Amino acid sequence: MVRDNSFHWSLPITPVAQFLMGIIFVMFSGPATTTAQTLTGDQLGDGLSISVWNPHTQCPDVAPLVAIEIDPDRYRFTVHYYQQDGLSDPPDIRQWQERTGHDLVFNAGLFRENYAYLGLLYGNGHSLGSKRHATWLGLFVAEPADGRSRRARVLDLSFDTFDEQHAPYREAAQSLMLLDRTGKIRVRQTGKRAHQTLVAEQDNGHLLVLKTTEVVSLHALGECLRDAFPSLRQVMAMDGGSSSDVAVSPSLREATSKMAGFHSWIPLLESSTIAHIGLPSVIGISPRRDQPAPRLGRTDEIVEK
């Protein structure tokens, strides 16, 4: 096919033409820039920052979320299960943090009334007694056995494999897949609203733990993340409702008193109206031993494109 390029020769580069070309450029480039999201938060360590993300403009039905960004190359993830730790009853989130000493602890997934975990659960390279769930296909994994893969991932068992006999990761926790790599929302629209804790994998390899500050439906949350936070590669939902919980160590909270600015995430976590219930399983993060001591300070703006 012969392309007719006569248009390019018929329009001289005059001031009027430059003006028209500028309008065309703005028209076509505008939508791409409106989807960028900027997170400005507290850097609590090399590879750990906490922000408040408010998607209200694009998602009117979704209240602000606490967003915790973690670099797996600098922070290690550890799965805990209360029986494996020799406990007779599950501690609540704050007791877990005090017991383990992790900088951050969040709920690991769904469980039955008898505290049996629903889905695959691995800690320190060993299965913690639970079985694969047939329909919940999100799998958080960390600490690869071969030492060559990414140190933490969100796997989608619809596409990714996980060999239970030769587990490729030492830490794993299975739960609901919320948003997959194709942009599909993997939960039904039920209208049920509750607090939620999410774990997302970003394009840059960092993990993002998202904690709601008000009740919301999972489907609406999935739509919001798909449309307003396009750098998220895929997202899984951990247990919601009264089990949706996050704890930050007292030392990190106290360190913010020496930092400039208002730390809006602290009251959002501390003033939660959710009662802290016993959680049979949690995931904790701590700095890797081969990393330098944390540098506390205000982060630069992180732009999610």
C-alpha positions as CSV (number, residue, x, y, z in Angstrom):
1,M,0.0,0.0,0.0
2,V,1.3,3.5,-0.9
3,R,0.9,6.1,1.9
4,D,-0.2,9.6,0.8
5,N,2.0,12.1,2.6
6,S,0.8,15.2,0.8
7,F,-0.7,16.6,4.0
8,H,2.8,17.0,5.6
9,W,4.0,19.1,2.7
10,S,0.9,21.3,2.3
11,L,1.0,22.8,5.8
12,P,3.8,25.3,6.3
13,I,5.3,25.6,9.8
14,T,3.8,29.0,10.5
15,P,2.8,30.3,14.0
16,V,-0.8,29.3,13.3
17,A,0.3,25.8,12.4
18,Q,2.4,25.5,15.5
19,F,-0.6,26.6,17.6
20,L,-2.8,24.0,16.0
21,M,-0.2,21.3,16.5
22,G,0.1,22.2,20.2
23,I,-3.7,21.8,20.6
24,I,-3.5,18.4,19.0
25,F,-0.7,17.4,21.3
26,V,-2.6,18.4,24.4
27,M,-5.7,16.6,23.2
28,F,-3.9,13.3,22.7
29,S,-1.5,13.5,25.7
30,G,-4.0,14.7,28.3
31,P,-5.6,11.4,29.3
32,A,-2.3,9.7,29.9
33,T,-1.2,12.3,32.4
34,T,-4.4,12.3,34.4
35,T,-3.9,8.7,35.5
36,A,-0.7,9.4,37.4
37,Q,-0.8,9.0,41.2
38,T,1.5,10.8,43.6
39,L,2.3,9.3,47.0
40,T,4.1,11.4,49.5
41,G,4.9,9.6,52.8
42,D,7.2,9.0,55.7
43,Q,10.3,7.0,54.9
44,L,10.7,4.8,58.0
45,G,13.7,2.9,56.7
46,D,15.7,2.1,53.6
47,G,13.0,0.4,51.6
48,L,10.0,1.1,53.8
49,S,7.6,4.1,53.5
50,I,4.0,4.8,54.6
51,S,1.7,7.1,52.8
52,V,-2.0,7.9,52.7
53,W,-3.5,7.5,49.2
54,N,-6.8,9.3,48.7
55,P,-8.5,8.2,45.4
56,H,-11.7,10.2,46.0
57,T,-11.5,12.2,42.8
58,Q,-11.4,9.1,40.6
59,C,-13.2,6.8,43.1
60,P,-15.9,8.7,45.0
61,D,-17.0,5.5,46.9
62,V,-13.5,4.7,48.2
63,A,-12.2,6.4,51.3
64,P,-8.4,7.1,51.8
65,L,-6.2,4.0,52.2
66,V,-3.0,3.7,54.2
67,A,-0.3,2.6,51.7
68,I,2.8,0.8,52.9
69,E,5.5,0.4,50.3
70,I,8.1,-2.3,50.9
71,D,11.3,-3.0,48.9
72,P,11.8,-6.8,49.2
73,D,15.5,-6.4,48.5
74,R,15.8,-4.5,51.8
75,Y,13.1,-6.1,53.9
76,R,12.5,-9.7,54.7
77,F,9.0,-11.3,54.9
78,T,8.2,-14.0,57.5
79,V,5.0,-16.0,57.8
80,H,3.9,-16.9,61.4
81,Y,1.2,-19.4,62.5
82,Y,0.3,-19.5,66.2
83,Q,0.6,-23.3,66.7
84,Q,3.9,-23.4,64.9
85,D,5.1,-20.7,67.4
86,G,4.0,-23.0,70.3
87,L,1.0,-20.9,71.3
88,S,-2.3,-22.3,72.5
89,D,-4.4,-19.3,71.4
90,P,-3.9,-16.8,68.6
91,P,-2.5,-13.4,69.6
92,D,-4.0,-10.2,68.3
93,I,-2.0,-8.0,65.9
94,R,-0.3,-5.9,68.5
95,Q,0.6,-9.0,70.5
96,W,2.1,-10.5,67.4
97,Q,4.2,-7.4,66.8
98,E,5.4,-7.4,70.4
99,R,6.2,-11.1,70.3
100,T,8.0,-11.1,66.9
101,G,9.6,-7.6,67.1
102,H,8.9,-7.0,63.4
103,D,8.8,-3.5,62.1
104,L,5.4,-4.2,60.5
105,V,2.8,-7.0,60.9
106,F,-0.3,-7.6,58.9
107,N,-3.0,-10.4,58.7
108,A,-2.0,-13.3,56.5
109,G,-5.3,-14.5,55.1
110,L,-8.6,-16.3,55.8
111,F,-9.3,-18.9,58.5
112,R,-12.1,-21.0,60.0
113,E,-13.8,-20.6,63.4
114,N,-11.4,-23.2,64.8
115,Y,-8.4,-21.0,63.5
116,A,-7.5,-23.4,60.8
117,Y,-5.9,-21.5,57.9
118,L,-7.8,-21.6,54.6
119,G,-5.3,-22.2,51.9
120,L,-1.6,-22.9,51.4
121,L,0.6,-21.6,54.2
122,Y,4.4,-22.0,54.4
123,G,6.8,-20.7,56.9
124,N,10.6,-21.1,56.8
125,G,10.3,-23.6,54.0
126,H,7.8,-25.9,55.6
127,S,4.0,-26.3,55.1
128,L,2.2,-25.2,58.2
129,G,-0.5,-27.9,57.8
130,S,-3.0,-26.3,55.5
131,K,-4.1,-27.4,52.1
132,R,-4.5,-25.6,48.8
133,H,-7.8,-23.8,48.3
134,A,-9.4,-24.7,45.0
135,T,-10.9,-21.3,44.1
136,W,-8.9,-18.7,46.0
137,L,-6.0,-18.2,43.5
138,G,-3.9,-15.4,45.0
139,L,-0.6,-16.5,46.6
140,F,1.8,-14.2,48.4
141,V,5.3,-15.7,48.2
142,A,8.6,-14.5,49.6
143,E,12.2,-15.7,50.1
144,P,12.9,-17.8,47.0
145,A,14.6,-21.1,47.7
146,D,16.9,-20.7,44.7
147,G,18.0,-17.2,45.7
148,R,17.6,-16.0,42.1
149,S,14.0,-15.1,41.8
150,R,12.3,-11.9,43.1
151,R,12.4,-11.9,46.9
152,A,8.6,-11.3,47.2
153,R,5.8,-11.7,44.7
154,V,2.0,-11.9,44.3
155,L,1.3,-15.0,42.2
156,D,-1.9,-15.8,40.4
157,L,-2.4,-19.6,40.5
158,S,-4.5,-19.3,37.3
159,F,-1.3,-18.5,35.4
160,D,1.6,-19.3,37.8
161,T,2.6,-22.6,39.3
162,F,3.6,-23.5,42.9
163,D,5.1,-27.0,43.5
164,E,3.9,-28.0,47.0
165,Q,6.4,-30.9,47.1
166,H,9.4,-28.7,46.3
167,A,8.2,-25.2,47.3
168,P,10.0,-22.6,45.3
169,Y,9.6,-20.0,48.1
170,R,10.2,-20.4,51.9
171,E,7.2,-18.2,52.8
172,A,3.7,-18.3,51.3
173,A,0.1,-17.4,52.1
174,Q,-2.9,-18.1,49.9
175,S,-5.9,-15.9,49.7
176,L,-8.3,-14.2,47.2
177,M,-7.1,-12.8,43.9
178,L,-8.6,-9.4,43.5
179,L,-7.1,-7.9,40.4
180,D,-5.0,-9.8,37.9
181,R,-2.4,-8.9,35.4
182,T,-5.0,-8.6,32.6
183,G,-6.9,-6.0,34.5
184,K,-9.8,-8.4,35.4
185,I,-11.5,-8.0,38.7
186,R,-11.6,-11.5,40.2
187,V,-14.4,-11.1,42.8
188,R,-18.1,-10.8,42.3
189,Q,-20.2,-7.7,43.0
190,T,-22.1,-8.7,46.1
191,G,-22.6,-5.3,47.8
192,K,-21.0,-6.5,51.0
193,R,-18.8,-3.8,52.6
194,A,-16.1,-4.3,55.1
195,H,-12.6,-3.2,56.0
196,Q,-9.9,-4.8,53.8
197,T,-6.2,-5.4,53.8
198,L,-4.6,-5.9,50.3
199,V,-1.2,-6.9,49.1
200,A,-0.2,-5.7,45.6
201,E,2.8,-6.2,43.4
202,Q,4.0,-3.1,41.6
203,D,5.8,-2.8,38.3
204,N,9.0,-1.9,40.0
205,G,9.0,-5.1,42.1
206,H,8.0,-3.4,45.3
207,L,5.2,-4.7,47.4
208,L,2.3,-2.5,48.5
209,V,0.2,-3.3,51.6
210,L,-3.0,-1.3,51.4
211,K,-5.3,-0.9,54.5
212,T,-8.7,0.7,54.2
213,T,-9.8,3.3,56.6
214,E,-13.6,2.8,56.0
215,V,-15.7,-0.1,54.9
216,V,-15.8,-0.7,51.2
217,S,-16.8,-3.5,48.8
218,L,-14.0,-5.6,47.4
219,H,-15.4,-5.2,43.9
220,A,-15.4,-1.4,44.2
221,L,-11.9,-1.4,45.5
222,G,-10.7,-3.6,42.6
223,E,-12.3,-1.2,40.1
224,C,-10.6,1.8,41.8
225,L,-7.2,0.2,41.8
226,R,-7.5,-0.9,38.2
227,D,-8.6,2.6,37.0
228,A,-6.6,4.9,39.4
229,F,-3.4,3.0,40.3
230,P,-2.2,1.5,37.0
231,S,1.3,0.6,38.2
232,L,-0.1,-2.2,40.3
233,R,0.6,-5.4,38.4
234,Q,-1.8,-7.6,40.4
235,V,-3.5,-7.5,43.8
236,M,-4.7,-10.0,46.3
237,A,-7.1,-9.5,49.2
238,M,-6.1,-10.9,52.6
239,D,-8.8,-11.5,55.3
240,G,-11.3,-8.6,55.7
241,G,-13.7,-7.3,58.4
242,S,-12.5,-7.6,61.9
243,S,-9.5,-9.6,60.8
244,S,-8.2,-6.8,58.6
245,D,-5.4,-5.5,60.7
246,V,-1.9,-3.9,60.5
247,A,0.5,-3.1,63.3
248,V,3.6,-0.8,63.1
249,S,6.3,-1.2,65.8
250,P,6.2,1.5,68.5
251,S,9.8,2.5,67.8
252,L,8.9,3.4,64.2
253,R,5.9,5.4,65.3
254,E,7.9,7.2,67.9
255,A,10.6,8.0,65.4
256,T,8.2,10.1,63.4
257,S,8.1,12.6,66.2
258,K,11.6,13.7,65.1
259,M,10.5,14.1,61.5
260,A,9.0,17.2,60.0
261,G,5.4,17.4,58.8
262,F,2.1,15.9,59.8
263,H,2.1,12.1,59.7
264,S,-1.5,11.5,58.6
265,W,-1.2,7.7,58.5
266,I,-0.7,7.4,62.3
267,P,-4.2,8.5,63.4
268,L,-5.7,6.4,60.6
269,L,-4.1,3.3,62.0
270,E,-4.3,4.1,65.7
271,S,-7.9,5.4,65.7
272,S,-9.3,2.3,64.0
273,T,-12.7,1.3,65.4
274,I,-12.0,-2.3,64.6
275,A,-11.5,-4.5,67.7
276,H,-8.2,-6.4,67.6
277,I,-9.1,-10.1,67.5
278,G,-6.9,-13.1,67.7
279,L,-5.2,-13.8,64.3
280,P,-3.9,-17.4,63.8
281,S,-1.5,-16.3,61.0
282,V,0.4,-13.1,60.2
283,I,3.1,-11.8,57.9
284,G,5.9,-9.7,59.4
285,I,8.6,-7.6,57.8
286,S,12.0,-6.7,59.2
287,P,15.2,-5.2,57.7
288,R,17.6,-7.6,56.1
289,R,20.7,-8.1,58.1
290,D,23.0,-7.2,55.2
291,Q,21.3,-3.8,54.8
292,P,22.6,-0.5,56.4
293,A,20.8,0.9,59.4
294,P,17.5,2.7,58.6
295,R,17.6,6.4,57.7
296,L,14.5,8.1,59.0
297,G,13.2,11.0,57.0
298,R,10.6,12.5,54.7
299,T,10.4,10.7,51.3
300,D,10.5,12.4,48.0
301,E,7.3,12.3,46.0
302,I,6.8,8.9,44.5
303,V,4.9,9.2,41.2
304,E,2.9,6.2,40.1
305,K,2.5,6.3,36.3
